[in-house]
Amino acid sequence: MDLFPLAELIDFLEANEVQRPLTIRTNTLKTRRRDLAQALINRGVNLDPLGKWSKVGLVIYDSSVPIGATPEYLAGHYMLQGAASLLPVMALAPQENERVLDMSCAPGGKTSYCAQLMKNTGLIVANDVSVDRLRSVVGNLHRLGVTNTVVSNGDGRDFPKVLGGFDRVLLDAPCSGTGVISKDRSIKTDRERGDILRCAHLQKELLVSAIDSVNANSRTGGFVVYSTCSVTVEENEWVVDYALKKRNVKLVPTGIDFGTNGFTRFCQRRFHPSLSLCRRFYPHVHNMDGFFVAKFKKFSNHIIGTDSTAELTSDPPEGEGSKVGGETGSKTGVKPGVGAKTGVK
């Protein structure tokens, strides 16, 4: 069984051949969306509000000036950011004066969105494993006027050992990028089943670490948001279901009032019924990158068991691979860049 019925699968594949609309996020630390929109219109930009679901997004149809080089951009009044990548931060809903961890933060779009929702109060730790990618994070945070953020370079899996007690944790996990094929056509041919399973293994480890980094006794938080720009079940529902078994957490509503429910059953595999609270987004349905968002509430800091290496690495039973375009990827091998962040964040 594929992710979609045949007719819808064709729509999905065709949507991947079309670039998604260019979107920007207003930086409310420096301006208001109405004022930014008027300034850009005066420069010859044709735009509209992104949608009723976003108070800060603008969609750009065409422009007589480079959107990434306007005086407003250089002054930090907005961030070039895909519409789908606004959703995990909306689900996280960070509050003023909280301690927040963005475990895989580059290039800083989600971190800076958290900062503006927190009105530059509290503390954000923006972590990424790549030093090179952190350079763009630092540049964006300075440009956008973010002052409540500390940047760190480390493996997210090590965080519970060195720093924990966060009110909220965002894990926008490294993934196969099957939701952003329109930005990188090579994904269609370069991703193989073995690559997806390796991503899922890493995602499980990172998600467990993200949960261990949050404080269940937080008076305002105790939440973890897990997201990917992948549409495969192995990297989404399979990972979330694993975390539900390994830690004292429950899925809660994301607060996003659109999107498709997460799978509770796929092929021969059944997941916890609460996975219907997760949200899936597709290019052919929502006109944005393929994305997945899940929100956990942590109820205890006690770790109920040790992780099983066998469970981390186990392959789904025969026939359960998420097929995109009818291709399961029977070959194996590591592809350069698999597991790296893909697309504008």
Contacts in CASP RR format, 6 or more apart in sequence:
PFRMAT RR
TARGET T0000
AUTHOR 0000-0000-0000
METHOD contacts of the structure
MODEL  1
MDLFPLAELIDFLEANEVQRPLTIRTNTLKTRRRDLAQALINRGVNLDPL
GKWSKVGLVIYDSSVPIGATPEYLAGHYMLQGAASLLPVMALAPQENERV
LDMSCAPGGKTSYCAQLMKNTGLIVANDVSVDRLRSVVGNLHRLGVTNTV
VSNGDGRDFPKVLGGFDRVLLDAPCSGTGVISKDRSIKTDRERGDILRCA
HLQKELLVSAIDSVNANSRTGGFVVYSTCSVTVEENEWVVDYALKKRNVK
LVPTGIDFGTNGFTRFCQRRFHPSLSLCRRFYPHVHNMDGFFVAKFKKFS
NHIIGTDSTAELTSDPPEGEGSKVGGETGSKTGVKPGVGAKTGVK
1 266 0 8 1.000
1 267 0 8 1.000
1 323 0 8 1.000
2 9 0 8 1.000
2 323 0 8 1.000
2 324 0 8 1.000
2 325 0 8 1.000
2 326 0 8 1.000
3 9 0 8 1.000
3 12 0 8 1.000
3 231 0 8 1.000
3 233 0 8 1.000
3 322 0 8 1.000
3 323 0 8 1.000
3 324 0 8 1.000
4 11 0 8 1.000
4 12 0 8 1.000
8 284 0 8 1.000
9 325 0 8 1.000
9 326 0 8 1.000
11 284 0 8 1.000
12 282 0 8 1.000
12 283 0 8 1.000
12 284 0 8 1.000
12 324 0 8 1.000
12 325 0 8 1.000
13 325 0 8 1.000
14 284 0 8 1.000
15 182 0 8 1.000
15 282 0 8 1.000
15 283 0 8 1.000
15 284 0 8 1.000
16 179 0 8 1.000
16 181 0 8 1.000
16 182 0 8 1.000
16 188 0 8 1.000
16 283 0 8 1.000
17 182 0 8 1.000
18 182 0 8 1.000
18 283 0 8 1.000
19 182 0 8 1.000
19 183 0 8 1.000
20 82 0 8 1.000
20 83 0 8 1.000
20 182 0 8 1.000
20 183 0 8 1.000
20 283 0 8 1.000
20 287 0 8 1.000
20 288 0 8 1.000
20 289 0 8 1.000
21 59 0 8 1.000
21 60 0 8 1.000
21 61 0 8 1.000
21 83 0 8 1.000
21 287 0 8 1.000
22 59 0 8 1.000
22 60 0 8 1.000
22 67 0 8 1.000
22 80 0 8 1.000
23 50 0 8 1.000
23 57 0 8 1.000
23 58 0 8 1.000
23 59 0 8 1.000
23 60 0 8 1.000
23 80 0 8 1.000
23 81 0 8 1.000
23 82 0 8 1.000
23 83 0 8 1.000
24 57 0 8 1.000
24 58 0 8 1.000
24 60 0 8 1.000
24 67 0 8 1.000
24 78 0 8 1.000
24 79 0 8 1.000
24 80 0 8 1.000
24 81 0 8 1.000
25 56 0 8 1.000
25 57 0 8 1.000
25 58 0 8 1.000
25 78 0 8 1.000
25 79 0 8 1.000
25 81 0 8 1.000
25 86 0 8 1.000
25 109 0 8 1.000
25 113 0 8 1.000
26 32 0 8 1.000
26 33 0 8 1.000
26 36 0 8 1.000
26 56 0 8 1.000
26 57 0 8 1.000
26 58 0 8 1.000
26 77 0 8 1.000
26 78 0 8 1.000
27 76 0 8 1.000
27 77 0 8 1.000
27 78 0 8 1.000
27 79 0 8 1.000
27 112 0 8 1.000
27 116 0 8 1.000
27 144 0 8 1.000
27 145 0 8 1.000
28 56 0 8 1.000
28 116 0 8 1.000
29 115 0 8 1.000
29 116 0 8 1.000
29 119 0 8 1.000
29 120 0 8 1.000
29 144 0 8 1.000
29 145 0 8 1.000
29 146 0 8 1.000
30 75 0 8 1.000
30 76 0 8 1.000
30 77 0 8 1.000
30 144 0 8 1.000
30 145 0 8 1.000
31 72 0 8 1.000
31 77 0 8 1.000
31 78 0 8 1.000
33 49 0 8 1.000
33 55 0 8 1.000
33 56 0 8 1.000
33 57 0 8 1.000
33 58 0 8 1.000
36 58 0 8 1.000
36 72 0 8 1.000
36 77 0 8 1.000
36 78 0 8 1.000
37 47 0 8 1.000
37 49 0 8 1.000
37 58 0 8 1.000
39 72 0 8 1.000
39 77 0 8 1.000
40 47 0 8 1.000
40 58 0 8 1.000
40 63 0 8 1.000
40 70 0 8 1.000
40 72 0 8 1.000
41 47 0 8 1.000
43 63 0 8 1.000
43 64 0 8 1.000
43 65 0 8 1.000
43 70 0 8 1.000
44 63 0 8 1.000
44 64 0 8 1.000
44 65 0 8 1.000
45 60 0 8 1.000
45 62 0 8 1.000
45 63 0 8 1.000
45 64 0 8 1.000
45 65 0 8 1.000
45 67 0 8 1.000
46 60 0 8 1.000
46 61 0 8 1.000
46 62 0 8 1.000
46 63 0 8 1.000
47 58 0 8 1.000
47 59 0 8 1.000
47 60 0 8 1.000
47 61 0 8 1.000
48 58 0 8 1.000
48 59 0 8 1.000
48 61 0 8 1.000
49 57 0 8 1.000
49 58 0 8 1.000
49 59 0 8 1.000
50 57 0 8 1.000
50 58 0 8 1.000
50 59 0 8 1.000
50 83 0 8 1.000
51 57 0 8 1.000
51 59 0 8 1.000
53 90 0 8 1.000
53 256 0 8 1.000
53 257 0 8 1.000
53 258 0 8 1.000
54 83 0 8 1.000
54 86 0 8 1.000
54 90 0 8 1.000
56 86 0 8 1.000
56 113 0 8 1.000
56 116 0 8 1.000
57 83 0 8 1.000
57 86 0 8 1.000
58 78 0 8 1.000
59 83 0 8 1.000
60 67 0 8 1.000
67 73 0 8 1.000
67 80 0 8 1.000
68 80 0 8 1.000
72 78 0 8 1.000
73 80 0 8 1.000
74 143 0 8 1.000
75 143 0 8 1.000
76 143 0 8 1.000
76 144 0 8 1.000
76 145 0 8 1.000
79 109 0 8 1.000
79 112 0 8 1.000
79 113 0 8 1.000
79 140 0 8 1.000
79 144 0 8 1.000
80 344 0 8 1.000
81 109 0 8 1.000
81 113 0 8 1.000
81 344 0 8 1.000
81 345 0 8 1.000
82 288 0 8 1.000
82 289 0 8 1.000
82 344 0 8 1.000
82 345 0 8 1.000
83 288 0 8 1.000
83 289 0 8 1.000
84 229 0 8 1.000
84 281 0 8 1.000
84 286 0 8 1.000
84 288 0 8 1.000
84 289 0 8 1.000
84 290 0 8 1.000
84 291 0 8 1.000
85 109 0 8 1.000
85 110 0 8 1.000
85 172 0 8 1.000
85 229 0 8 1.000
85 289 0 8 1.000
85 291 0 8 1.000
85 344 0 8 1.000
85 345 0 8 1.000
86 113 0 8 1.000
87 227 0 8 1.000
87 254 0 8 1.000
87 256 0 8 1.000
87 279 0 8 1.000
87 281 0 8 1.000
87 291 0 8 1.000
87 293 0 8 1.000
88 110 0 8 1.000
88 170 0 8 1.000
88 172 0 8 1.000
88 225 0 8 1.000
88 227 0 8 1.000
88 293 0 8 1.000
89 110 0 8 1.000
89 113 0 8 1.000
89 114 0 8 1.000
89 117 0 8 1.000
89 170 0 8 1.000
90 254 0 8 1.000
90 255 0 8 1.000
90 256 0 8 1.000
91 225 0 8 1.000
91 227 0 8 1.000
91 254 0 8 1.000
91 255 0 8 1.000
91 256 0 8 1.000
91 279 0 8 1.000
91 293 0 8 1.000
91 295 0 8 1.000
92 100 0 8 1.000
92 114 0 8 1.000
92 168 0 8 1.000
92 170 0 8 1.000
92 223 0 8 1.000
92 225 0 8 1.000
92 295 0 8 1.000
93 117 0 8 1.000
93 168 0 8 1.000
93 223 0 8 1.000
93 255 0 8 1.000
94 100 0 8 1.000
94 114 0 8 1.000
94 117 0 8 1.000
94 118 0 8 1.000
94 124 0 8 1.000
94 167 0 8 1.000
94 168 0 8 1.000
95 117 0 8 1.000
95 118 0 8 1.000
95 167 0 8 1.000
95 220 0 8 1.000
95 221 0 8 1.000
96 118 0 8 1.000
96 119 0 8 1.000
96 121 0 8 1.000
96 122 0 8 1.000
97 118 0 8 1.000
97 121 0 8 1.000
97 122 0 8 1.000
98 118 0 8 1.000
98 122 0 8 1.000
98 123 0 8 1.000
98 167 0 8 1.000
98 168 0 8 1.000
98 218 0 8 1.000
98 220 0 8 1.000
98 221 0 8 1.000
99 122 0 8 1.000
99 123 0 8 1.000
99 125 0 8 1.000
99 165 0 8 1.000
99 166 0 8 1.000
99 167 0 8 1.000
99 168 0 8 1.000
100 114 0 8 1.000
100 118 0 8 1.000
100 122 0 8 1.000
100 123 0 8 1.000
100 124 0 8 1.000
100 125 0 8 1.000
100 166 0 8 1.000
100 167 0 8 1.000
100 168 0 8 1.000
100 169 0 8 1.000
100 170 0 8 1.000
101 124 0 8 1.000
101 125 0 8 1.000
101 127 0 8 1.000
101 159 0 8 1.000
101 164 0 8 1.000
101 166 0 8 1.000
101 168 0 8 1.000
101 169 0 8 1.000
101 170 0 8 1.000
101 210 0 8 1.000
101 213 0 8 1.000
101 214 0 8 1.000
102 108 0 8 1.000
102 110 0 8 1.000
102 111 0 8 1.000
102 114 0 8 1.000
102 124 0 8 1.000
102 125 0 8 1.000
102 126 0 8 1.000
102 127 0 8 1.000
102 170 0 8 1.000
102 172 0 8 1.000
103 127 0 8 1.000
103 156 0 8 1.000
103 159 0 8 1.000
103 169 0 8 1.000
103 170 0 8 1.000
103 171 0 8 1.000
103 172 0 8 1.000
103 206 0 8 1.000
103 209 0 8 1.000
103 210 0 8 1.000
103 213 0 8 1.000
104 127 0 8 1.000
104 128 0 8 1.000
104 129 0 8 1.000
104 156 0 8 1.000
104 171 0 8 1.000
104 172 0 8 1.000
104 173 0 8 1.000
104 174 0 8 1.000
104 206 0 8 1.000
104 341 0 8 1.000
105 111 0 8 1.000
105 126 0 8 1.000
105 127 0 8 1.000
105 128 0 8 1.000
105 134 0 8 1.000
105 137 0 8 1.000
105 151 0 8 1.000
105 172 0 8 1.000
106 128 0 8 1.000
106 130 0 8 1.000
106 133 0 8 1.000
106 134 0 8 1.000
106 136 0 8 1.000
106 137 0 8 1.000
106 341 0 8 1.000
106 345 0 8 1.000
107 133 0 8 1.000
107 136 0 8 1.000
107 137 0 8 1.000
107 140 0 8 1.000
107 341 0 8 1.000
107 344 0 8 1.000
107 345 0 8 1.000
108 126 0 8 1.000
108 136 0 8 1.000
108 137 0 8 1.000
108 140 0 8 1.000
108 141 0 8 1.000
108 345 0 8 1.000
109 140 0 8 1.000
109 345 0 8 1.000
110 170 0 8 1.000
110 172 0 8 1.000
110 345 0 8 1.000
111 124 0 8 1.000
111 126 0 8 1.000
111 137 0 8 1.000
111 141 0 8 1.000
111 146 0 8 1.000
111 149 0 8 1.000
112 140 0 8 1.000
112 141 0 8 1.000
112 144 0 8 1.000
112 146 0 8 1.000
114 124 0 8 1.000
114 170 0 8 1.000
115 124 0 8 1.000
115 141 0 8 1.000
115 144 0 8 1.000
115 146 0 8 1.000
115 147 0 8 1.000
115 148 0 8 1.000
115 149 0 8 1.000
116 144 0 8 1.000
116 146 0 8 1.000
118 124 0 8 1.000
118 148 0 8 1.000
120 145 0 8 1.000
120 146 0 8 1.000
120 147 0 8 1.000
120 148 0 8 1.000
121 148 0 8 1.000
122 148 0 8 1.000
123 148 0 8 1.000
123 149 0 8 1.000
123 150 0 8 1.000
124 146 0 8 1.000
124 148 0 8 1.000
124 149 0 8 1.000
124 150 0 8 1.000
125 149 0 8 1.000
125 150 0 8 1.000
125 152 0 8 1.000
125 163 0 8 1.000
125 166 0 8 1.000
126 137 0 8 1.000
126 141 0 8 1.000
126 149 0 8 1.000
126 150 0 8 1.000
126 151 0 8 1.000
126 152 0 8 1.000
127 151 0 8 1.000
127 152 0 8 1.000
127 153 0 8 1.000
127 154 0 8 1.000
127 156 0 8 1.000
127 159 0 8 1.000
128 134 0 8 1.000
128 137 0 8 1.000
128 153 0 8 1.000
128 154 0 8 1.000
129 153 0 8 1.000
129 154 0 8 1.000
129 155 0 8 1.000
129 156 0 8 1.000
130 153 0 8 1.000
131 153 0 8 1.000
133 341 0 8 1.000
134 151 0 8 1.000
134 153 0 8 1.000
137 151 0 8 1.000
138 151 0 8 1.000
141 149 0 8 1.000
141 151 0 8 1.000
156 206 0 8 1.000
156 209 0 8 1.000
156 210 0 8 1.000
157 205 0 8 1.000
157 206 0 8 1.000
157 209 0 8 1.000
158 209 0 8 1.000
159 209 0 8 1.000
159 210 0 8 1.000
159 212 0 8 1.000
159 213 0 8 1.000
160 209 0 8 1.000
160 212 0 8 1.000
160 213 0 8 1.000
163 213 0 8 1.000
164 212 0 8 1.000
164 213 0 8 1.000
164 214 0 8 1.000
164 215 0 8 1.000
165 213 0 8 1.000
165 214 0 8 1.000
165 215 0 8 1.000
165 218 0 8 1.000
166 213 0 8 1.000
166 214 0 8 1.000
166 215 0 8 1.000
166 218 0 8 1.000
167 214 0 8 1.000
167 215 0 8 1.000
167 218 0 8 1.000
167 220 0 8 1.000
167 221 0 8 1.000
167 222 0 8 1.000
167 223 0 8 1.000
168 214 0 8 1.000
168 218 0 8 1.000
168 221 0 8 1.000
168 222 0 8 1.000
168 223 0 8 1.000
168 224 0 8 1.000
168 225 0 8 1.000
169 210 0 8 1.000
169 211 0 8 1.000
169 213 0 8 1.000
169 214 0 8 1.000
169 223 0 8 1.000
169 224 0 8 1.000
169 225 0 8 1.000
170 224 0 8 1.000
170 225 0 8 1.000
170 227 0 8 1.000
171 206 0 8 1.000
171 207 0 8 1.000
171 210 0 8 1.000
171 224 0 8 1.000
171 225 0 8 1.000
171 226 0 8 1.000
171 227 0 8 1.000
172 227 0 8 1.000
172 228 0 8 1.000
172 341 0 8 1.000
172 345 0 8 1.000
173 202 0 8 1.000
173 203 0 8 1.000
173 206 0 8 1.000
173 207 0 8 1.000
173 226 0 8 1.000
173 227 0 8 1.000
173 228 0 8 1.000
173 235 0 8 1.000
173 239 0 8 1.000
174 199 0 8 1.000
174 202 0 8 1.000
174 203 0 8 1.000
174 206 0 8 1.000
174 339 0 8 1.000
174 340 0 8 1.000
174 341 0 8 1.000
175 199 0 8 1.000
175 203 0 8 1.000
175 228 0 8 1.000
175 229 0 8 1.000
175 230 0 8 1.000
175 235 0 8 1.000
175 339 0 8 1.000
175 342 0 8 1.000
176 187 0 8 1.000
176 191 0 8 1.000
176 195 0 8 1.000
176 196 0 8 1.000
176 199 0 8 1.000
176 230 0 8 1.000
176 232 0 8 1.000
176 235 0 8 1.000
176 338 0 8 1.000
176 339 0 8 1.000
177 184 0 8 1.000
177 187 0 8 1.000
177 191 0 8 1.000
177 228 0 8 1.000
177 229 0 8 1.000
177 230 0 8 1.000
177 339 0 8 1.000
177 342 0 8 1.000
178 187 0 8 1.000
178 191 0 8 1.000
178 196 0 8 1.000
178 229 0 8 1.000
178 230 0 8 1.000
178 231 0 8 1.000
178 232 0 8 1.000
178 290 0 8 1.000
178 324 0 8 1.000
179 229 0 8 1.000
179 230 0 8 1.000
179 231 0 8 1.000
179 283 0 8 1.000
179 289 0 8 1.000
179 290 0 8 1.000
179 291 0 8 1.000
180 187 0 8 1.000
180 229 0 8 1.000
180 289 0 8 1.000
180 290 0 8 1.000
180 342 0 8 1.000
180 343 0 8 1.000
181 187 0 8 1.000
181 188 0 8 1.000
182 283 0 8 1.000
182 289 0 8 1.000
183 289 0 8 1.000
183 342 0 8 1.000
183 343 0 8 1.000
183 344 0 8 1.000
184 342 0 8 1.000
184 343 0 8 1.000
187 342 0 8 1.000
190 335 0 8 1.000
190 338 0 8 1.000
191 335 0 8 1.000
191 338 0 8 1.000
192 329 0 8 1.000
192 330 0 8 1.000
192 331 0 8 1.000
192 332 0 8 1.000
192 333 0 8 1.000
192 335 0 8 1.000
193 321 0 8 1.000
193 328 0 8 1.000
193 329 0 8 1.000
193 330 0 8 1.000
193 331 0 8 1.000
193 332 0 8 1.000
194 329 0 8 1.000
194 332 0 8 1.000
194 333 0 8 1.000
195 333 0 8 1.000
195 334 0 8 1.000
195 335 0 8 1.000
195 338 0 8 1.000
195 339 0 8 1.000
196 230 0 8 1.000
196 232 0 8 1.000
196 234 0 8 1.000
196 235 0 8 1.000
196 322 0 8 1.000
197 234 0 8 1.000
197 313 0 8 1.000
197 315 0 8 1.000
198 334 0 8 1.000
198 338 0 8 1.000
198 339 0 8 1.000
199 230 0 8 1.000
199 234 0 8 1.000
199 235 0 8 1.000
199 338 0 8 1.000
199 339 0 8 1.000
200 234 0 8 1.000
200 235 0 8 1.000
200 238 0 8 1.000
200 239 0 8 1.000
201 312 0 8 1.000
201 313 0 8 1.000
202 339 0 8 1.000
203 228 0 8 1.000
203 235 0 8 1.000
203 239 0 8 1.000
204 239 0 8 1.000
204 242 0 8 1.000
204 243 0 8 1.000
204 312 0 8 1.000
205 307 0 8 1.000
205 312 0 8 1.000
207 224 0 8 1.000
207 226 0 8 1.000
207 239 0 8 1.000
207 240 0 8 1.000
207 242 0 8 1.000
207 243 0 8 1.000
208 243 0 8 1.000
208 246 0 8 1.000
208 247 0 8 1.000
208 307 0 8 1.000
210 224 0 8 1.000
210 226 0 8 1.000
211 224 0 8 1.000
211 243 0 8 1.000
211 247 0 8 1.000
211 249 0 8 1.000
211 296 0 8 1.000
211 298 0 8 1.000
212 247 0 8 1.000
212 303 0 8 1.000
214 221 0 8 1.000
214 222 0 8 1.000
214 223 0 8 1.000
214 224 0 8 1.000
214 298 0 8 1.000
215 221 0 8 1.000
215 222 0 8 1.000
215 298 0 8 1.000
215 301 0 8 1.000
216 222 0 8 1.000
216 248 0 8 1.000
216 298 0 8 1.000
216 299 0 8 1.000
216 300 0 8 1.000
216 301 0 8 1.000
217 301 0 8 1.000
222 297 0 8 1.000
222 298 0 8 1.000
223 252 0 8 1.000
223 295 0 8 1.000
223 296 0 8 1.000
223 297 0 8 1.000
223 298 0 8 1.000
224 249 0 8 1.000
224 295 0 8 1.000
224 296 0 8 1.000
224 298 0 8 1.000
225 254 0 8 1.000
225 293 0 8 1.000
225 294 0 8 1.000
225 295 0 8 1.000
225 296 0 8 1.000
226 239 0 8 1.000
226 240 0 8 1.000
226 243 0 8 1.000
226 293 0 8 1.000
226 294 0 8 1.000
226 295 0 8 1.000
226 296 0 8 1.000
227 291 0 8 1.000
227 292 0 8 1.000
227 293 0 8 1.000
227 294 0 8 1.000
228 235 0 8 1.000
228 236 0 8 1.000
228 291 0 8 1.000
228 292 0 8 1.000
229 289 0 8 1.000
229 290 0 8 1.000
229 291 0 8 1.000
229 342 0 8 1.000
229 343 0 8 1.000
230 236 0 8 1.000
230 290 0 8 1.000
230 292 0 8 1.000
231 280 0 8 1.000
231 282 0 8 1.000
231 290 0 8 1.000
231 292 0 8 1.000
231 322 0 8 1.000
231 324 0 8 1.000
232 321 0 8 1.000
232 322 0 8 1.000
232 324 0 8 1.000
233 263 0 8 1.000
233 266 0 8 1.000
233 269 0 8 1.000
233 320 0 8 1.000
233 321 0 8 1.000
233 322 0 8 1.000
234 316 0 8 1.000
234 321 0 8 1.000
234 322 0 8 1.000
235 292 0 8 1.000
236 262 0 8 1.000
236 278 0 8 1.000
236 280 0 8 1.000
236 292 0 8 1.000
236 294 0 8 1.000
237 262 0 8 1.000
237 263 0 8 1.000
237 266 0 8 1.000
237 271 0 8 1.000
237 275 0 8 1.000
237 278 0 8 1.000
238 269 0 8 1.000
238 271 0 8 1.000
238 316 0 8 1.000
240 251 0 8 1.000
240 271 0 8 1.000
240 275 0 8 1.000
240 278 0 8 1.000
240 294 0 8 1.000
241 271 0 8 1.000
241 272 0 8 1.000
241 275 0 8 1.000
242 311 0 8 1.000
242 312 0 8 1.000
243 249 0 8 1.000
243 296 0 8 1.000
244 250 0 8 1.000
244 251 0 8 1.000
244 272 0 8 1.000
244 274 0 8 1.000
246 304 0 8 1.000
246 305 0 8 1.000
246 307 0 8 1.000
247 298 0 8 1.000
247 303 0 8 1.000
247 304 0 8 1.000
248 298 0 8 1.000
248 299 0 8 1.000
248 300 0 8 1.000
248 302 0 8 1.000
248 304 0 8 1.000
249 296 0 8 1.000
249 297 0 8 1.000
249 298 0 8 1.000
249 299 0 8 1.000
250 274 0 8 1.000
250 296 0 8 1.000
250 297 0 8 1.000
250 299 0 8 1.000
251 272 0 8 1.000
251 274 0 8 1.000
251 275 0 8 1.000
251 277 0 8 1.000
251 278 0 8 1.000
251 294 0 8 1.000
251 295 0 8 1.000
251 296 0 8 1.000
251 297 0 8 1.000
252 277 0 8 1.000
252 295 0 8 1.000
252 296 0 8 1.000
252 297 0 8 1.000
253 277 0 8 1.000
253 295 0 8 1.000
254 277 0 8 1.000
254 278 0 8 1.000
254 279 0 8 1.000
254 293 0 8 1.000
254 294 0 8 1.000
254 295 0 8 1.000
255 295 0 8 1.000
256 279 0 8 1.000
256 293 0 8 1.000
258 279 0 8 1.000
258 286 0 8 1.000
259 279 0 8 1.000
259 280 0 8 1.000
259 281 0 8 1.000
259 285 0 8 1.000
259 286 0 8 1.000
260 279 0 8 1.000
260 280 0 8 1.000
260 281 0 8 1.000
260 282 0 8 1.000
260 285 0 8 1.000
261 276 0 8 1.000
261 277 0 8 1.000
261 278 0 8 1.000
261 279 0 8 1.000
261 280 0 8 1.000
262 275 0 8 1.000
262 276 0 8 1.000
262 277 0 8 1.000
262 278 0 8 1.000
262 279 0 8 1.000
262 280 0 8 1.000
262 292 0 8 1.000
263 271 0 8 1.000
263 275 0 8 1.000
264 270 0 8 1.000
264 271 0 8 1.000
264 272 0 8 1.000
264 273 0 8 1.000
264 275 0 8 1.000
264 276 0 8 1.000
265 271 0 8 1.000
266 320 0 8 1.000
266 322 0 8 1.000
267 316 0 8 1.000
267 319 0 8 1.000
267 320 0 8 1.000
267 321 0 8 1.000
268 317 0 8 1.000
268 319 0 8 1.000
268 320 0 8 1.000
269 316 0 8 1.000
269 317 0 8 1.000
269 320 0 8 1.000
275 294 0 8 1.000
277 294 0 8 1.000
277 295 0 8 1.000
278 292 0 8 1.000
278 293 0 8 1.000
278 294 0 8 1.000
279 292 0 8 1.000
279 293 0 8 1.000
279 294 0 8 1.000
280 290 0 8 1.000
280 291 0 8 1.000
280 292 0 8 1.000
281 288 0 8 1.000
281 289 0 8 1.000
281 290 0 8 1.000
281 291 0 8 1.000
281 292 0 8 1.000
281 293 0 8 1.000
282 290 0 8 1.000
283 289 0 8 1.000
283 290 0 8 1.000
289 343 0 8 1.000
319 328 0 8 1.000
321 328 0 8 1.000
END
